[in-house]
Amino acid sequence: MVPEVPLHLPRLPLPVIGFVGASGSGKTTLIVALLPLLRAAGVRAAVLKHARHGFDMDRPGKDSFRAREAGAAQVLVASRSRWVLMTELDGTLEEPPFRELLAQFDPGSVDLVLAEGFAGESCPKIEVHRPSHGEPPKCWPGDPLVLAVATDAPLDVPPPARRLDLNQPRDVAQFVLAHLATLTDRSGIHAA
């Protein structure tokens, strides 16, 4: 069954599916399990992860760290196997806008973005929910953009949302692929 796409979705720079849920529910674990399955299906997936408490992937003493500390607004580190662009933001500002973050991905290299932790954004979502953790769902029910609930428990999920087995990543991947097919017309252009 192809998931229904709400008609009121804003046009985004790339197809996106958000993965939302309480901390510790298994969002990252599910995404990591989905990535090789999507790749095997020919989908070039990217991940956009919200870091609520900030992060630093650089280390003191490295040239890139020294350049940032000296005031560089951006530092691009490149090698034969990868490149990383680090951009410094004013920490007193609001969170970077979701649409601007999505625009950082290269549409020529990415077919789908799996966004983790952006519960308040207007994009299709899969709620990852483990009732045994004792936490309520983040978005479901109530958010019409939740296309499915991936759970490890028998849970009544009324349509149009679907219940997905959190322990069956292949089934979740099939659901994601079916959703992606609804966002892409015959020429491969994003049509949301």
Contact map, one row per residue, 1 for C-alpha under 8 A:
111000000000000000000000000000000000000000000000000000000000000000000000000000000000000000000000000000000000000000000000000000000000000000000000000000000000000000000000000000000100000000000000
111100000000000000000000000000000000000000000000000000000000000000000000000000000000000000000000000000000000000000000000000000000000000000000000000000000000000000000000000000100110010000000000
111110000000000000000000000000000000000000000000000000000000000000000000000000000000000000000000000000000000000000000000000000000000000000000000001000000000000111000000000000100110000000000000
011111000000000000000000000000000000000000000000000000000000000000000000000000000000000000000000000000000000000000000000000000000000000000000000001000000000000100000000000000000010000000000000
001111101000000000000000000000000000000000000000000000000000000000000000000000000000000000000000000000000000000000000000000100000000000000000000101000000000000000000000000000000010010000000000
000111111000000000000000000000000000000000000000000000000000000000000000000000000000000000000000000000000000000000000000000000000000000000000001100000000000000000000000000000000000000000000000
000011111000000000000000000000000000000000000000000000000000000000000000000000000000000000000000000000000000000000000000000000000000000000000000000000000000000000000000000000000000000000000000
000001111100000000000000000000000000000000000000000000000000000000000000000000000000000000000000000000000000000000000000000000000000000000000000000000000000000000000000000000000000000000000000
000011111110000000000000000000000000000000000000000000000000000000000000000000000000000000000000000000000000000000000000011100000000000000000000000000000000000000000000000000000000000000000001
000000011111000000000000000000000000000000000000000000000000000000000000000000000000000000000000000000000000000000000000011000000000000000000000000000000000000000000000000000000000000000000001
000000001111100000000000000000000000000000000000000000000000000000000000000000000000000000000000000000000000000000000000000000000000000000000000000000000000000000000000000000000000000000000001
000000000111111100000000000000000000000000000000000000000000000000000000000000000000000000000000001001000000000000000000000000000000000000000000000000000000000000000000000000000000000000000001
000000000011111000000000000000000000000000000000000000000000000000000000000000000000000000000000001001100010000000000000000000000000000000000000000000000000000000000000000000000000000000000000
000000000001111100000000000000000000000000000000000000000000000000000000000000000000000000000000000001100010001110000000000000000000000000000000000000000000000000000000000000000000000000000100
000000000001111110000000000000000000000000000000000000000000000000000000000000000000000000000000000000000000001110000000000000000000000000000000000000000000000000000000000000000001001000000101
000000000001011111000000000000000000000000000000000000000000000000000000000000000000000000000000000000000000000111100000001100000000000000000000000000000000000000000000000000000000000000000000
000000000000001111100000000000000000000000000000000000000000000000000000000000000000000000000000000000000000000111100000001111000000000000000000000000000000000000000000000000010000000000000000
000000000000000111110000000000000000000000000000000000000000000000000000000000000000000000000000000000000000000001111110001111000000000000000000000000000000000000000000000000000000000000000000
000000000000000011111000001000000000000000000000000000000000000000000000000000000000000000000000000000000000000001111110000011110000000000000000000000000000000000000000000000000000000000000000
000000000000000001111100001000000000000000000000000000000000000000000000000000000000000000000000000000000000000000011110000011110000000001100000000000000000000000000000000000000000000000000000
000000000000000000111110101000000000000000000000000000000000000000000000000000000000000000000000000000000000000000001010000000111000000011100000000000000000000000000000000000000000000000000000
000000000000000000011111100000000000000000000000000000000000000000000000000000000000000000000000000000000000000000000000000000011000001111000000000000000000000000000000000000000000000000000000
000000000000000000001111110000000000000000000000000000000000000000000000000000000000000000000000000000000000000000000000000000000000000000000000000000000000000000000000000000000000000000000000
000000000000000000000111111000000000000000000000000000000000000000000000000000000000000000000000000000000000000000000000000000000000000000000000000000000000000000000000000000000000000000000000
000000000000000000001111111000000000000000000000000000000000000000000000000000000000000000000000000000000000000000000000000000011100100000000000000000000000000000000000000000000000000000000000
000000000000000000000011111111000000000000000000000000000000000000000000000000000000000000000000000000000000000000000000000000010000000000000000000000000000000000000000000000000000000000000000
000000000000000000111001111111100000000000000000000000000000000000000000000000000000000000000000000000000000000000010000000000010000000000000000000000000000000000000000000000000000000000000000
000000000000000000000000011111110000000000000000000000000000000000000000000000000000000000000000000000000000000000010000000000000000000000000000000000000000000000000000000000000000000000000000
000000000000000000000000011111111000000000000000000000000000000000000000000000000000000000000000000000000000000000000000000000000000000000000000000000000000000000000000000000000000000000000000
000000000000000000000000011111111100000000000000000000000000000000000000000000000000000000000000000000000000000000000000000000000000000000000000000000000000000000000100100000000000000000000000
000000000000000000000000001111111110000000000000000000000000000000000000000000000000000000000000000000000000000001000000000000000000000000000000000000000000000000000000000000000000000000000000
000000000000000000000000000111111111000000000000000000000000000000000000000000000000000000000000000000000000000000000000000000000000000000000000000000000000000000000000000000000000000000000000
000000000000000000000000000011111111100000000000000000000000000000000000000000000000000000000000000000000000000000000000000000000000000000000000000000000000000000000000100000000000000000000000
000000000000000000000000000001111111110000000000000000000000000000000000000000000000000000000000000000000000000000000000000000000000000000000000000000000000000000000000110110000000000000000000
000000000000000000000000000000111111111000001000000000000000000000000000000000000000000000000000000000000000000000000000000000000000000000000000000000000000000000000000000000000000000000000000
000000000000000000000000000000011111111100000000000000000000000000000000000000000000000000000000000000000000000000000000000000000000000000000000000000000000000000000000000000000000000000000000
000000000000000000000000000000001111111110000000000000000000000000000000000000000000000000000000000000000000000000000000000000000000000000000000000000000000000000000000010010000000000000000000
000000000000000000000000000000000111111111111000000000000000000000000000000000000000000000000000000000000000000000000000000000000000000000000000000000000000000000000000000010001000000000000000
000000000000000000000000000000000011111111111000000000000000000000000000000000000000000000000000000000000000000000000000000000000000000000000000000000000000000000000000000000000000000000000000
000000000000000000000000000000000001111111100000000000000000000000000000000000000000000000000000000000000000000000000000000000000000000000000000000000000000000000000000000000000000000000000000
000000000000000000000000000000000000111111100000000000000000000000000000000000000000000000000000000000000000000000000000000000000000000000000000000000000000000000000000000000000000000000000000
000000000000000000000000000000000000011111110000000000000000000000000000000000000000000000000000000000000000000000000000000000000000000000000000000000000000000000000000000000000000000000000000
000000000000000000000000000000000000011111111000000000000000000000000000000000000000000000000000000000000000011100000000000000000000000000000000000000000000000000000000000000000000000000000000
000000000000000000000000000000000000011001111100000000000000000000000000000000000000000000000000000000000000111100000000000000000000000000000000000000000000000000000000000000000000000000000000
000000000000000000000000000000000010011000111110000000000000000000000000000000000000000000000000000000000000011111000000000000000000000000000000000000000000000000000000000000000000000000000000
000000000000000000000000000000000000000000011111000000000000000000000000000000000000000000000000000000001000011111000000000000000000000000000000000000000000000000000000000000000000000000000000
000000000000000000000000000000000000000000001111100000000000000000000000000000000000000000000000000000000000000011110000000000000000000000000000000000000000000000000000000000000000000000000000
000000000000000000000000000000000000000000000111110000000000000000000000000000000000000000000000000001000000000011110000000000000000000000000000000000000000000000000000000000000000000000000000
000000000000000000000000000000000000000000000011111000000000000000000000000000000000000000000000000000000000000000111000000000000000000000000000000000000000000000000000000000000000000000000000
000000000000000000000000000000000000000000000001111100000000000000000000000000000000000000000000000000000000000000111100000000000000000000000000000000000000000000000000000000000000000000000000
000000000000000000000000000000000000000000000000111111100000000000000000000000000000000000000000000000000000000000000000000000000000000000000000000000000000000000000000000000000000000000000000
000000000000000000000000000000000000000000000000011111000000000000000000000000000000000000000000000000000000000000000000000000000000000000000000000000000000000000000000000000000000000000000000
000000000000000000000000000000000000000000000000001111100000000000000000000000000000000000000000000000000000000000000000000000000000000000000000000000000000000000000000000000000000000000000000
000000000000000000000000000000000000000000000000001111110000000000000000000000000000000000000000000000000000000000000000000000000000000000000000000000000000000000000000000000000000000000000000
000000000000000000000000000000000000000000000000001011111000000000000000000000000000000000000000000000000000000000000000000000000000000000000000000000000000000000000000000000000000000000000000
000000000000000000000000000000000000000000000000000001111110000000000000000000000000000000000000000000000000000000000000000000000000000000000000000000000000000000000000000000000000000000000000
000000000000000000000000000000000000000000000000000000111110000000000000000000000000000000000000000000000000000000000000000000000000000000000000000000000000000000000000000000000000000000000000
000000000000000000000000000000000000000000000000000000011111010110000000000000000000000000000000000000000000000000000000000000000000000000000000000000000000000000000000000000000000000000000000
000000000000000000000000000000000000000000000000000000011111110010000000000000000000000000000000000000000000000000000000000000000000000000000000000000000000000000000000000000000000000000000000
000000000000000000000000000000000000000000000000000000000111110011000000000000000000000000000000000000000000000000000000000000000000000000000000000000000000000000000000000000000000000000000000
000000000000000000000000000000000000000000000000000000000011111011000000000000000000000000000000000000000000000000000000000000000000000000000000000000000000000000000000000000000000000000000000
000000000000000000000000000000000000000000000000000000000111111111000000000000000000000000000000000000000000000000000000000000000000000000000000000000000000000000000000000000000000000000000000
000000000000000000000000000000000000000000000000000000000000111111100000000000000000000000000000000000000000000000000000000000000000000000000000000000000000000000000000000000000000000000000000
000000000000000000000000000000000000000000000000000000000100011111110000001010000000000000000000000000000000000000000000000000000000000000000000000000000000000000000000000000000000000000000000
000000000000000000000000000000000000000000000000000000000111111111111000000000000000000000000000000000000000000000000000000000000000000000000000000000000000000000000000000000000000000000000000
000000000000000000000000000000000000000000000000000000000001111111111100000000000000000000000000000000000000000000000000000000000000000000000000000000000000000000000000000000000000000000000000
000000000000000000000000000000000000000000000000000000000000001111111111001000000000000000000000000000000000000000000000000000000000000000000000000000000000000000000000000000000000000000000000
000000000000000000000000000000000000000000000000000000000000000111111111111000000000000100000000000000000000000000000000000000000000000000000000000000000000000000000000000000000000000000000000
000000000000000000000000000000000000000000000000000000000000000011111111000000000000000000000000000000000000000000000000000000000000000000000000000000000000000000000000000000000000000000000000
000000000000000000000000000000000000000000000000000000000000000001111111000000000000000000000000000000000000000000000000000000000000000000000000000000000000000000000000000000000000000000000000
000000000000000000000000000000000000000000000000000000000000000000111111100000000000000000000000000000000000000000000000000000000000000000000000000000000000000000000000000000000000000000000000
000000000000000000000000000000000000000000000000000000000000000000111111111000000000000100000000000000000000000000000000000000000000000000000000000000000000000000000000000000000000000000000000
000000000000000000000000000000000000000000000000000000000000000000010011111000000000001110000000000000000000000000000000000000000000000000000000000000000000000000000000000000000000000000000000
000000000000000000000000000000000000000000000000000000000000000000010001111100000000111100000000000000000000000000000000000000000000000000000000000000000000000000000000000000000000000000000000
000000000000000000000000000000000000000000000000000000000000000100110001111110000000111000000000000000000000000000000000000000000000000000000000000000000000000000000000000000000000000000000000
000000000000000000000000000000000000000000000000000000000000000000000000011111000011110000000000000000000000000000000000000000000000000000000000000000000000000000000000000000000000000000000000
000000000000000000000000000000000000000000000000000000000000000100000000001111100011100000000000000000000000000000000000000000000000000000000000000000000000000000000000000000000000000000000000
000000000000000000000000000000000000000000000000000000000000000000000000000111111111000000000000000000000000000000000000000000000000000000000000000000000000000000000000000000000000000000000000
000000000000000000000000000000000000000000000000000000000000000000000000000011111110000000000000000000000000000000000000000000000000000000000000000000000000000000000000000000000000000000000000
000000000000000000000000000000000000000000000000000000000000000000000000000001111100000000000000000000000000000000000000000000000000000000000000000000000000000000000000000000000000000000000000
000000000000000000000000000000000000000000000000000000000000000000000000000001111110000000000000000000000000000000000000000000000000000000000000000000000000000000000000000000000000000000000000
000000000000000000000000000000000000000000000000000000000000000000000000000001111111000000000000000000000000000000000000000000000000000000000000000000000000000000000000000000000000000000000000
000000000000000000000000000000000000000000000000000000000000000000000000000111101111100000000000000000000000000000000000000000000000000000000000000000000000000000000000000000000000000000000000
000000000000000000000000000000000000000000000000000000000000000000000000000111000111110000000000000000000000000000000000000000000000000000000000000000000000000000000000000000000000000000000000
000000000000000000000000000000000000000000000000000000000000000000000000011110000011111000000000000000000000000000000000000000000000000000000000000000000000000000000000000000000000000000000000
000000000000000000000000000000000000000000000000000000000000000000000000011100000001111100000000000000000000000000000000000000000000000000000000000000000000000000000000000000000000000000000000
000000000000000000000000000000000000000000000000000000000000000000000000111000000000111110000000000000000000000000000000000000000000000000000000000000000000000000000000000000000000000000000000
000000000000000000000000000000000000000000000000000000000000000000010001110000000000011111000000000000000000000000000000000000000000000000000000000000000000000000000000000000000000000000000000
000000000000000000000000000000000000000000000000000000000000000000000000100000000000001111101000000000000000000000000000000000000000000000000000000000000000000000000000000000000000000000000000
000000000000000000000000000000000000000000000000000000000000000000000000000000000000000111111000000000000000000000000000000000000000000000000000000000000000000000000000000000000000000000000000
000000000000000000000000000000000000000000000000000000000000000000000000000000000000000011111100000000000000000000000000000000000000000000000000000000000000000000000000000000000000000000000000
000000000000000000000000000000000000000000000000000000000000000000000000000000000000000001111100000000000000000000000000000000000000000000000000000000000000000000000000000000000000000000000000
000000000000000000000000000000000000000000000000000000000000000000000000000000000000000011111110000000000000000000000000000000000000000000000000000000000000000000000000000000000000000000000000
000000000000000000000000000000000000000000000000000000000000000000000000000000000000000000111111000000000000000000000000000000000000000000000000000000000000000000000000000000000000000000000000
000000000000000000000000000000000000000000000000000000000000000000000000000000000000000000001111100000000000000000000000000000000000000000000000000000000000000000000000000000000000000000000000
000000000000000000000000000000000000000000000000000000000000000000000000000000000000000000000111110110000000000000000000000000000000000000000000000000000000000000000000000000000000000000000000
000000000000000000000000000000000000000000000000000000000000000000000000000000000000000000000011111110000000000000000000000000000000000000000000000000000000000000000000000000000000000000000000
000000000000000000000000000000000000000000000000000000000000000000000000000000000000000000000001111111000000000000000000100000000000000000000000000000000000000000000000000000000000000000000000
000000000001100000000000000000000000000000000000000000000000000000000000000000000000000000000000111111100000000000000000000000000000000000000000000000000000000000000000000000000000000000000000
000000000000000000000000000000000000000000000000000000000000000000000000000000000000000000000001111111110000000000000000000000000000000000000000000000000000000000000000000000000000000000000000
000000000000000000000000000000000000000000000000000000000000000000000000000000000000000000000001111111111000000000000000000000000000000000000000000000000000000000000000000000000000000000000000
000000000001110000000000000000000000000000000001000000000000000000000000000000000000000000000000011111111000000010000000000000000000000000000000000000000000000000000000000000000000000000000000
000000000000110000000000000000000000000000000000000000000000000000000000000000000000000000000000001111111100000000000000000000000000000000000000000000000000000000000000000000000000000000000000
000000000000000000000000000000000000000000000000000000000000000000000000000000000000000000000000000111111100000000000000000000000000000000000000000000000000000000000000000000000000000000000000
000000000000000000000000000000000000000000000100000000000000000000000000000000000000000000000000000011111110110000000000000000000000000000000000000000000000000000000000000000000000000000000000
000000000000000000000000000000000000000000000000000000000000000000000000000000000000000000000000000000111111110000000000000000000000000000000000000000000000000000000000000000000000000000000000
000000000000110000000000000000000000000000000000000000000000000000000000000000000000000000000000000000001111111000000000000000000000000000000000000000000000000000000000000000000000000000000000
000000000000000000000000000000000000000000000000000000000000000000000000000000000000000000000000000000000111111000000000000000000000000000000000000000000000000000000000000000000000000000000000
000000000000000000000000000000000000000000010000000000000000000000000000000000000000000000000000000000001111111000000000000000000000000000000000000000000000000000000000000000000000000000000000
000000000000000000000000000000000000000000111100000000000000000000000000000000000000000000000000000000001111111110000000000000000000000000000000000000000000000000000000000000000000000000000000
000000000000011000000000000000000000000000111100000000000000000000000000000000000000000000000000000000000011111110000000000000000000000000000000000000000000000000000000000000000000000000000000
000000000000011110000000000000000000000000111100000000000000000000000000000000000000000000000000000000000000011111000000000000000000000000000000000000000000000000000000000000000001000000000000
000000000000011110000000000000000000000000001111000000000000000000000000000000000000000000000000000001000000011111100000000000000000000000000000000000000000000000000000000000000000000000000000
000000000000000111100000000000100000000000001111000000000000000000000000000000000000000000000000000000000000000111110000000000000000000000000000000000000000000000000000000000000000000000000000
000000000000000111100000000000000000000000000011110000000000000000000000000000000000000000000000000000000000000011111100000000000000000000000000000000000000000000000000000000000000000000000000
000000000000000001110000001100000000000000000011110000000000000000000000000000000000000000000000000000000000000001111100000000000000000000000000000000000000000000000000000000000000000000000000
000000000000000001111000000000000000000000000000110000000000000000000000000000000000000000000000000000000000000000111110000000000000000000000000000000000000000000000000000000000000000000000000
000000000000000001110000000000000000000000000000010000000000000000000000000000000000000000000000000000000000000000111111100000000000000000000000000000000000000000000000000000000000000000000000
000000000000000001111000000000000000000000000000000000000000000000000000000000000000000000000000000000000000000000001111100000000000000001100000000000000000000000000000000000000000000000000000
000000000000000000000000000000000000000000000000000000000000000000000000000000000000000000000000000000000000000000000111110000000000000000000000000000000000000000000000000000000000000000000000
000000000000000000000000000000000000000000000000000000000000000000000000000000000000000000000000010000000000000000000111111000000000000000000000000000000000000000000000000000000000000000000000
000000001100000000000000000000000000000000000000000000000000000000000000000000000000000000000000000000000000000000000001111100000000000000000000100000000000000000000000000000000000000000000000
000000001100000111000000000000000000000000000000000000000000000000000000000000000000000000000000000000000000000000000000111110000000000000000000100000000000000000000000000000000000000000000000
000010001000000111000000000000000000000000000000000000000000000000000000000000000000000000000000000000000000000000000000011111000000000000000000111000000000000000000000000000000000000000000000
000000000000000011110000000000000000000000000000000000000000000000000000000000000000000000000000000000000000000000000000001111100000000000000000111100000000000000000000000000000000000000000000
000000000000000011110000000000000000000000000000000000000000000000000000000000000000000000000000000000000000000000000000000111110000000000000000011111000000000000000000000000000000000000000000
000000000000000000111000000000000000000000000000000000000000000000000000000000000000000000000000000000000000000000000000000011111000000011110000010111000000000000000000000000000000000000000000
000000000000000000111100111000000000000000000000000000000000000000000000000000000000000000000000000000000000000000000000000001111100000010000000000011100000000000000100000000000000000000000000
000000000000000000001100100000000000000000000000000000000000000000000000000000000000000000000000000000000000000000000000000000111110000110000000000011110000000000000000000000000000000000000000
000000000000000000000000100000000000000000000000000000000000000000000000000000000000000000000000000000000000000000000000000000011111111000000000000000111000000000000000000000000000000000000000
000000000000000000000000000000000000000000000000000000000000000000000000000000000000000000000000000000000000000000000000000000001111111100000000000000101000000000000000000000000000000000000000
000000000000000000000000000000000000000000000000000000000000000000000000000000000000000000000000000000000000000000000000000000000111110000000000000000000000000000000000000000000000000000000000
000000000000000000000000100000000000000000000000000000000000000000000000000000000000000000000000000000000000000000000000000000000111111000000000000000000000000000000000000000000000000000000000
000000000000000000000000000000000000000000000000000000000000000000000000000000000000000000000000000000000000000000000000000000000111111100000000000000000000000000000000000000000000000000000000
000000000000000000000100000000000000000000000000000000000000000000000000000000000000000000000000000000000000000000000000000000000110111110000000000000000000000000000000000000000000000000000000
000000000000000000000100000000000000000000000000000000000000000000000000000000000000000000000000000000000000000000000000000000001010011111000000000000000000000000000000000000000000000000000000
000000000000000000001100000000000000000000000000000000000000000000000000000000000000000000000000000000000000000000000000000000111000001111111000000000000000000000000000000000000000000000000000
000000000000000000011100000000000000000000000000000000000000000000000000000000000000000000000000000000000000000000000010000000100000000111110000000000000000000000000000000000000000000000000000
000000000000000000011000000000000000000000000000000000000000000000000000000000000000000000000000000000000000000000000010000000100000000011111110010000000000000000000000000000000000000000000000
000000000000000000000000000000000000000000000000000000000000000000000000000000000000000000000000000000000000000000000000000000100000000011111110010010000000000000000000000000000000000000000000
000000000000000000000000000000000000000000000000000000000000000000000000000000000000000000000000000000000000000000000000000000000000000010111111010000000000000000000000000000000000000000000000
000000000000000000000000000000000000000000000000000000000000000000000000000000000000000000000000000000000000000000000000000000000000000000111111000000000000000000000000000000000000000000000000
000000000000000000000000000000000000000000000000000000000000000000000000000000000000000000000000000000000000000000000000000000000000000000111111110000000000000000000000000000000000000000000000
000001000000000000000000000000000000000000000000000000000000000000000000000000000000000000000000000000000000000000000000000000000000000000001111111000000000000000000000000000000000000000000000
000011000000000000000000000000000000000000000000000000000000000000000000000000000000000000000000000000000000000000000000011110000000000000000011111000000000000000000000000000000000000000000000
000000000000000000000000000000000000000000000000000000000000000000000000000000000000000000000000000000000000000000000000000111100000000000111011111110000000000010000000000000000000000000000000
001110000000000000000000000000000000000000000000000000000000000000000000000000000000000000000000000000000000000000000000000111000000000000000001111110000000000111000000000000000000000000000000
000000000000000000000000000000000000000000000000000000000000000000000000000000000000000000000000000000000000000000000000000011100000000000000000011111000000000011110000000000000000000000000000
000000000000000000000000000000000000000000000000000000000000000000000000000000000000000000000000000000000000000000000000000001111000000000010000011111100000100011110000000000000000000000000000
000000000000000000000000000000000000000000000000000000000000000000000000000000000000000000000000000000000000000000000000000001111000000000000000000111110000000000111100000100000000000000000000
000000000000000000000000000000000000000000000000000000000000000000000000000000000000000000000000000000000000000000000000000000011110000000000000000011111110000000111110000000000000000000000000
000000000000000000000000000000000000000000000000000000000000000000000000000000000000000000000000000000000000000000000000000000001100000000000000000001111100000000001110000000000000000000000000
000000000000000000000000000000000000000000000000000000000000000000000000000000000000000000000000000000000000000000000000000000000110000000000000000000111110000000000000000000000000000000000000
000000000000000000000000000000000000000000000000000000000000000000000000000000000000000000000000000000000000000000000000000000000000000000000000000000111111000000000000000000000000000000000000
000000000000000000000000000000000000000000000000000000000000000000000000000000000000000000000000000000000000000000000000000000000000000000000000000000101111100000100000000000000000000000000000
000000000000000000000000000000000000000000000000000000000000000000000000000000000000000000000000000000000000000000000000000000000000000000000000000000000111110000100000000000000000000000000000
000000000000000000000000000000000000000000000000000000000000000000000000000000000000000000000000000000000000000000000000000000000000000000000000000010000011111011100000000000000000000000000000
000000000000000000000000000000000000000000000000000000000000000000000000000000000000000000000000000000000000000000000000000000000000000000000000000000000001111111000000000000000000000000000000
000000000000000000000000000000000000000000000000000000000000000000000000000000000000000000000000000000000000000000000000000000000000000000000000000000000000111111000000000000000000000000000000
001100000000000000000000000000000000000000000000000000000000000000000000000000000000000000000000000000000000000000000000000000000000000000000000001000000000011111000000000000000000000000000000
001000000000000000000000000000000000000000000000000000000000000000000000000000000000000000000000000000000000000000000000000000000000000000000000011110000000111111100000000000000000000000000000
001000000000000000000000000000000000000000000000000000000000000000000000000000000000000000000000000000000000000000000000000000000000000000000000001110000000111111110000000000000000000000000000
000000000000000000000000000000000000000000000000000000000000000000000000000000000000000000000000000000000000000000000000000000000000000000000000000111100011100011111000000000000000000000000000
000000000000000000000000000000000000000000000000000000000000000000000000000000000000000000000000000000000000000000000000000000000000000000000000000111100000000001111101001100000000000000000000
000000000000000000000000000000000000000000000000000000000000000000000000000000000000000000000000000000000000000000000000000000000000000000000000000001110000000000111111101100000000000000000000
000000000000000000000000000001000000000000000000000000000000000000000000000000000000000000000000000000000000000000000000000000010000000000000000000001110000000000011111100100000000000000000000
000000000000000000000000000000000000000000000000000000000000000000000000000000000000000000000000000000000000000000000000000000000000000000000000000000110000000000001111100000000000000000000000
000000000000000000000000000000000000000000000000000000000000000000000000000000000000000000000000000000000000000000000000000000000000000000000000000000000000000000011111111100000000000000000000
000000000000000000000000000001001100000000000000000000000000000000000000000000000000000000000000000000000000000000000000000000000000000000000000000000000000000000001111111110000000000000000000
000000000000000000000000000000000100100000000000000000000000000000000000000000000000000000000000000000000000000000000000000000000000000000000000000000000000000000000001111111000000000000000000
000000000000000000000000000000000000000000000000000000000000000000000000000000000000000000000000000000000000000000000000000000000000000000000000000000000000000000011001111111100000000000000000
000000000000000000000000000000000100000000000000000000000000000000000000000000000000000000000000000000000000000000000000000000000000000000000000000001000000000000011101111111110000000000000000
000000000000000000000000000000000100110000000000000000000000000000000000000000000000000000000000000000000000000000000000000000000000000000000000000000000000000000000000111111111000000000000000
000000000000000000000000000000000000000000000000000000000000000000000000000000000000000000000000000000000000000000000000000000000000000000000000000000000000000000000000011111111100000000000000
011000000000000000000000000000000000000000000000000000000000000000000000000000000000000000000000000000000000000000000000000000000000000000000000000000000000000000000000001111111110000000000000
000000000000000010000000000000000000000000000000000000000000000000000000000000000000000000000000000000000000000000000000000000000000000000000000000000000000000000000000000111111111000000000000
000000000000000000000000000000000000010000000000000000000000000000000000000000000000000000000000000000000000000000000000000000000000000000000000000000000000000000000000000011111111100000000000
111000000000000000000000000000000000000000000000000000000000000000000000000000000000000000000000000000000000000000000000000000000000000000000000000000000000000000000000000001111111110000000000
011110000000000000000000000000000000000000000000000000000000000000000000000000000000000000000000000000000000000000000000000000000000000000000000000000000000000000000000000000111111111000000000
000000000000001000000000000000000000000000000000000000000000000000000000000000000000000000000000000000000000000100000000000000000000000000000000000000000000000000000000000000011111111100000000
000000000000000000000000000000000000000000000000000000000000000000000000000000000000000000000000000000000000000000000000000000000000000000000000000000000000000000000000000000001111111110000000
010010000000000000000000000000000000000000000000000000000000000000000000000000000000000000000000000000000000000000000000000000000000000000000000000000000000000000000000000000000111111110000000
000000000000001000000000000000000000000000000000000000000000000000000000000000000000000000000000000000000000000000000000000000000000000000000000000000000000000000000000000000000011111110000111
000000000000000000000000000000000000000000000000000000000000000000000000000000000000000000000000000000000000000000000000000000000000000000000000000000000000000000000000000000000001111111111111
000000000000000000000000000000000000000000000000000000000000000000000000000000000000000000000000000000000000000000000000000000000000000000000000000000000000000000000000000000000000111111111110
000000000000000000000000000000000000000000000000000000000000000000000000000000000000000000000000000000000000000000000000000000000000000000000000000000000000000000000000000000000000000111111000
000000000000000000000000000000000000000000000000000000000000000000000000000000000000000000000000000000000000000000000000000000000000000000000000000000000000000000000000000000000000000111111000
000000000000000000000000000000000000000000000000000000000000000000000000000000000000000000000000000000000000000000000000000000000000000000000000000000000000000000000000000000000000000111111100
000000000000000000000000000000000000000000000000000000000000000000000000000000000000000000000000000000000000000000000000000000000000000000000000000000000000000000000000000000000000000111111110
000000000000011000000000000000000000000000000000000000000000000000000000000000000000000000000000000000000000000000000000000000000000000000000000000000000000000000000000000000000000001110011111
000000000000000000000000000000000000000000000000000000000000000000000000000000000000000000000000000000000000000000000000000000000000000000000000000000000000000000000000000000000000001110001111
000000001111001000000000000000000000000000000000000000000000000000000000000000000000000000000000000000000000000000000000000000000000000000000000000000000000000000000000000000000000001100000111
